[in-house]
């Protein structure tokens, strides 16, 4: 099963990198020094978040608009 989630990439206030949030997964966020690193870290955070939701028997969002 392949899931896709929209992410928001925001520059850090101090200019030291980027902050990423996943609106469909409250509490799922990450960061990185570059956009590429932030997106890579976001993919890892999403995978761990979804794994945690499954373990807890929670519903996984299937489609985001």
LINWOLIN-V94917 format. One record per backbone hydrogen bond with DSSP energy under -1.0 kcal/mol. NH is the residue of the N-H (numbers start at 1). CO is the residue of the C=O. Records with the same first field share a line. If there is no record, write none. Layout:
NH = CO  CO
This chain:
8 = 21
10 = 19
12 = 17
15 = 12
18 = 32
19 = 10
20 = 30
21 = 8
22 = 28
25 = 22
28 = 25
30 = 20
32 = 18
38 = 34
39 = 35
40 = 36
41 = 37
42 = 38
43 = 39
44 = 40
45 = 41
46 = 42
47 = 43
48 = 44
49 = 45
50 = 46
51 = 47
52 = 48
53 = 49
54 = 50
55 = 51
56 = 52
57 = 54
58 = 53
